[in-house]
Amino acid sequence: MEEQVKVTLYGLLADPISNTPVMVLKPENEKKLFPIWIGSFEANAISMELEHIKSPRPMTHDLISNIIYSFNGHIEKVVISNMEQTTFYAKLFLKTGDDIKVIDCRPSDAITLALKYNSSIFIDKEVYQAYTLSDQKTSFLNDESRYNNWFLDTDEELD
């Protein structure tokens, strides 16, 4: 069985240079961060979940969630499983009854659904070790003036 690192969604930021949304994951009891650049629509979906904002009509992730519920299923966990070139890959572990299906998906979609189901989020240990920012590089996130924050867990200092 592959080793995995359990993480939480630490925040959503806008890259100060490109203004591209960045989803920041953080392992429990560590100061290191794991950033994944995502699209603005995906950041909006995550932000809506974090802020518990309901759309008047079902959005795509709501539709997926409604389908899963209709089959008495739930998201067991999500795993950021790989990176090829500059693209991260994720796996969604969907449980219905005694059956678990593993579904390929984008990390941003997996995280949005994990938030809907309050599911655990993991990163494959090899991927985590290869692409995590070191403690020294994470101190810049404590300077909130550098970023346009959608959401940032500021209760916790990193350095």
C-alpha positions in Angstrom: 0.0 0.0 0.0 1.3 3.4 -0.9 2.1 5.8 1.9 0.1 9.0 2.1 0.3 12.3 4.0 -3.0 13.6 5.4 -3.5 17.3 4.7 -6.1 20.0 5.1 -7.0 22.9 2.9 -4.9 25.7 4.4 -6.2 28.4 2.1 -6.9 29.9 -1.3 -4.7 32.7 -2.5 -4.1 34.6 -5.7 -0.5 34.3 -7.0 0.8 37.9 -6.8 2.6 37.7 -10.2 0.0 36.0 -12.4 -3.1 36.6 -10.3 -3.8 32.9 -10.7 -5.6 31.1 -7.9 -3.5 28.8 -5.7 -5.0 26.1 -3.5 -2.7 25.6 -0.5 -2.7 22.2 1.3 -0.9 21.7 4.7 -0.2 18.5 6.5 -1.2 18.2 10.1 1.6 19.1 12.6 4.0 20.4 10.0 4.9 23.8 8.8 5.4 22.8 5.1 2.9 23.8 2.5 1.8 22.1 -0.8 0.5 24.7 -3.4 -1.5 23.7 -6.5 -2.3 26.4 -9.0 -5.9 26.1 -10.2 -8.4 27.9 -12.4 -10.7 30.8 -11.2 -13.9 28.8 -11.6 -12.4 26.0 -9.5 -11.3 28.5 -6.9 -14.8 29.9 -6.8 -16.3 26.5 -6.3 -14.0 25.8 -3.4 -14.6 29.3 -1.9 -18.3 28.7 -2.0 -17.9 25.5 -0.1 -15.6 27.1 2.5 -18.0 30.0 3.0 -21.1 27.7 2.9 -22.7 29.7 0.1 -25.5 27.8 -1.7 -26.3 28.6 -5.3 -29.9 29.0 -6.2 -29.5 26.2 -8.8 -27.2 23.2 -8.5 -23.6 23.9 -9.8 -21.6 21.1 -11.3 -20.2 19.9 -8.0 -23.7 20.0 -6.4 -24.9 17.9 -9.3 -22.1 15.3 -8.8 -22.9 15.3 -5.1 -26.6 14.8 -5.7 -25.9 11.9 -8.0 -23.6 10.3 -5.4 -26.2 10.8 -2.7 -29.0 9.3 -4.9 -26.9 6.1 -5.1 -26.4 6.1 -1.3 -22.7 6.8 -1.8 -20.2 9.0 -0.2 -16.6 10.2 -0.8 -14.4 8.0 1.3 -11.3 10.1 0.7 -9.3 12.0 -2.0 -5.6 11.5 -2.8 -3.3 13.8 -4.8 -1.6 10.9 -6.5 0.8 12.1 -9.2 2.3 15.0 -11.1 3.2 14.8 -14.8 5.0 17.8 -16.3 3.1 20.7 -14.5 -0.2 18.9 -13.9 -1.3 17.3 -10.7 -3.6 14.3 -10.7 -6.0 13.1 -8.0 -8.1 10.1 -7.2 -11.5 10.2 -5.8 -12.5 7.2 -3.6 -16.2 6.8 -4.0 -18.0 4.3 -1.7 -21.4 2.8 -2.4 -22.3 -0.1 -0.1 -19.3 -2.3 0.2 -17.9 -1.2 -3.1 -15.2 1.4 -3.5 -14.6 2.9 -7.0 -11.4 4.9 -7.6 -12.0 7.8 -10.1 -9.4 9.9 -11.8 -10.1 13.7 -11.3 -8.5 17.1 -11.0 -7.3 18.0 -7.5 -9.5 21.0 -7.4 -12.6 18.9 -8.1 -11.6 16.3 -5.6 -11.0 18.9 -2.9 -14.4 20.6 -3.6 -16.2 17.2 -3.2 -14.1 16.4 -0.1 -15.3 19.6 1.4 -18.9 18.8 0.6 -18.6 15.3 2.2 -16.2 16.4 5.0 -13.8 13.7 3.6 -10.1 13.2 4.3 -7.6 14.6 1.9 -4.2 12.9 1.3 -1.2 13.4 -0.9 0.9 10.4 -2.0 4.1 10.6 0.1 6.5 10.6 -2.9 4.5 13.5 -4.6 4.4 15.4 -1.3 8.2 15.1 -0.7 8.9 16.1 -4.3 6.7 19.2 -4.5 6.2 20.6 -1.0 7.6 24.0 -0.1 10.2 23.9 2.6 9.8 25.7 6.0 11.9 28.6 4.8 9.8 29.2 1.7 6.5 29.1 3.6 7.3 32.1 5.8 6.3 34.5 2.9 2.6 33.3 3.3 2.5 34.9 6.8 2.8 38.3 5.1 -0.8 38.6 4.0 -0.1 41.9 2.2 1.5 40.0 -0.6 -1.6 38.1 -1.5 -5.2 38.6 -2.5 -6.8 36.1 -0.1 -10.1 34.3 -0.8 -9.5 32.3 2.3 -6.4 31.8 4.5 -6.3 30.0 7.8 -4.5 32.8 9.6 -5.0 31.4 13.1 -1.9 29.5 12.7 1.6 31.0 12.2 3.9 29.0 10.0 7.3 30.3 11.2 
